[in-house]
Amino acid sequence: MTKQMSKSQRRRANNNRSRMLTIGAIVVGALLIAVALILPNAKSGAEVVVPEAVTRPVGDGLMLGEITAPAKIEVFEDFQCPACVQFSEEIESLVLEKLVATGKAYYIFHNYPFLDTNSAAKESRGAANASLCANEQGKFWEYHDVLFANWNGENQGAFAPARLMEFATALKLNTEDFQACIDEDRYAAEVQASFDLGVEMSVEGTPTVFVNGVIITPGYIPSFEDIAAAVEAVQP
């Protein structure tokens, strides 16, 4: 069973790095920060990968399926989380096909941006806001897929503002409206509320999955079978 990306892992890694800092590294770091402030607004030049269109159950924004279904599946994810990429590619499609489309459950996505806590660029929060900007145009799930398909490293510029705009262009969104949404950080409050909900529900890493409020395999990526068993257990 594969482990989640956890907050404790991030803290340990950051503590180890801080102990190794030297005066020379601080100078280099200052130069890198200066570069990082300039580069996010430059176009990457990298090709945007647009995954093949996926047919999903009918829903409303970040929710898929019928809200009257017996089971509520809630998923907390960070778009920079490699374990979330794995979950999205290998498990989510099965959940939607076999549990949501069949009326046994409905599915809710929650942004839980925590992997940019110590980064000035705030790529996790930027990607979360951008996904909600895409949702304004009815394209949350398409943008969700493009984000995961184009992730190439944590806080390495994959989700810099210019890159987020390139994704919108590739999906043929109204780029003027999307740019305004990005510039305003329009959904910052909603992203924070989603994060706060995760904290309230004791989310410690991503992806974290709940079925009717009960966490599934805490600390690990739940398998489809784990989720299906919890859903079947609440069927009438």
N, C-alpha and C positions, 0 to 999 in steps of 0.2 A: 504494500500500500504506500502510495507516494505522499510525502509530507507537504503541508501547506507552506507558503512563505509566511513566517510569523514575525510579529513585532519584536519578540525577544531575540530572534536571530539578527534582526537589524540592529538592535541595541548593542549586542555583543560585538558585532563587526565594527560598529562605529567607535566603541570604546577602545578596541584594539588598534584601530587606525590612529585615534587621537594620541595614544601613548607613544606612537612611533614618529610623531611630528618632530622635525628639527627646524632650526631657523631657516636653513636653505629651502626646506620643503614649503615653509610658510611663504617665502618669496615667490617660489614657483606657483604655489596655490593662488597667490594674489594675481599673478599674470593670467592664470587659467580662468579665474573669475572674470577678469576684464574681457577675455575672449568670449567667455560664455554669455556675457551680457550683449555682445555684438552679434554672435552667430545665430541665436534663435530667430532673428528677424530676416535672416538670409535664406533664400531658397536652397533646399538640399541638393537638387539636381537628381536625386535618386528616383527611380521609377516607382510609382505607387502600385502596389499589388491590390487588385480588386477581386475578392473571391467570387466564385460562381454564386449566383443568386440562390438563396435558400427559401423554400416554402415553409413558413411557420404558421402555427394556429392563429386565428384571428384574435386580436387583442386591442389594447388601448395604451399606446406609449410603451412604457417599460413593463407592462403587464400583458401576459399572453394567456388565452384560454377564457373559460367561463368562470366568473367570480362565484357562481353558485356551486362549483365543484366541491366535493367533500374535503379535498386536501389542498392546502396552500403551501407551495414550495417557494421559499425566499432564498436568493443567492446574493451574497456580498462579494464583490470583486474589485480589484484594482487593475486598471488596464495595462499597468507595467509589470504585472505579476506573471512570471513564466508558468506557474502552476495553473493560473486562470486560463492561459492559452490552451494548455492541455485539457482542462475541464471543458472549455468551449468546443474544442475540436472533437473530443472523444466521447463525452458524456452528455452534454447539453442536448445535442440533436436527438439522442435516444430518449431522453426525458420528455422532450417536446412531442416526439412522434408517438411514443407508447403510453405516456401518462397524461399529457396535456390534451393532445388531439383527440384522445378517447374519452375525455370528460371526467377523468378520475382526479385531476388536479389542475390548478392554475398556477402560473409561474410569474414571479416578480423579481426583477433585477434591481439591486441596490448598489450604488457607488460607494466604495470604501477605500478612498485614496490615502494610503499611509506610507507608500514607498518613497515619497519625495519629502518626507518630514525634514530632513537635514539638507535639502537641496534648494538653492536659490531659484532654480528654474521652475519648480512646482509642476513637473510634467504630469504627474498622476492627477492632480486637481485640474490642470489644463485640459487633459483628455476627458475627464468626467464632465467638465463644463461644456466642452465641444460636443460630446455625445448628446447632451440635452439641447444644445443649439440645433443639432441635426433632428432631434425629436420635434422641434418646432415645425419642421418641414416634412414630418411623417417618415423620417429615415433613421430613427434611433438604431434599429437592429442592423441595418446595412452599415451604418457608421461603426457600430460595435464590432462587426466582422472585419472591417477595414483596419480598425485600430489594432486588433489582435494579429491580423495578417502582416502588419508592417512594423510590429515591435522588434527592435533589434538590440536591446540593451537598456538597462535601468539608468535613467537620467543621463542618457547619452545623446539627446537631441532628436530621438525618434518622434517625440510628441511636442517639439518646439512649435510656437505659434504658426510659423510659415508652413511647417509640415502639416499641421492640422487643417490649414487652408487648402493645401494640395489635395488632401483626402476629400474635402468638400467639393472641390472642382472635379475630381475623378468620379464622384457620385452624381455630378450634374445638379448640385444644390444651387439655390440662389446665393451666389457668393457675396453679394453686397450685404444681404441680410445676415448671412453667417459671419462675415467679418465684423459687423457691428456687434453681434452677440459675443464674439470672442473678445473684442476690444473692451467691452463693458464688463466682462466676466459676469455675464448676466445671471448665471445660475449658481453663483458662489454660495448663496444662502441655502439653496436646495441641496447642493453637494455637501455642505457642512451638516445639514439636518440628517442626511442619509448616513453620514459618518457617525454622527452622535447616536443615531438609532442602533448602529452596529455596536458601538461601545456599550449602550444600554443592554443589548442582547448578549453581551460578553464575547463579541467577535475578537479573536486574537490573531487571526491571519486570514489569508485569502487563497482559494475560494472557501467560504464558509456557507454551508447549506442547512436550512431549517425546514422541517415539515410540520406544519401546524404549531410552530413555535418551539419545536424540539430540535436541538442541534444534532446533525448526523455526523458520526465519526469525527469528533473534535480533534483538531491537530493534523488531520489527514484529508486528502481529497476523497470524498465519498465516491464509491463506484455506482454505476447505474443500478446494480442489484441492491445496494444499501438504500438508495433513495426509493426504489420501487417497493421494497419491503415495508418501509415506513408509510408509503402512500397506500398500499394495500391494507395495512393495519387499521386505517381510519375509514375504509369504505363501508357503506351501510350494508 
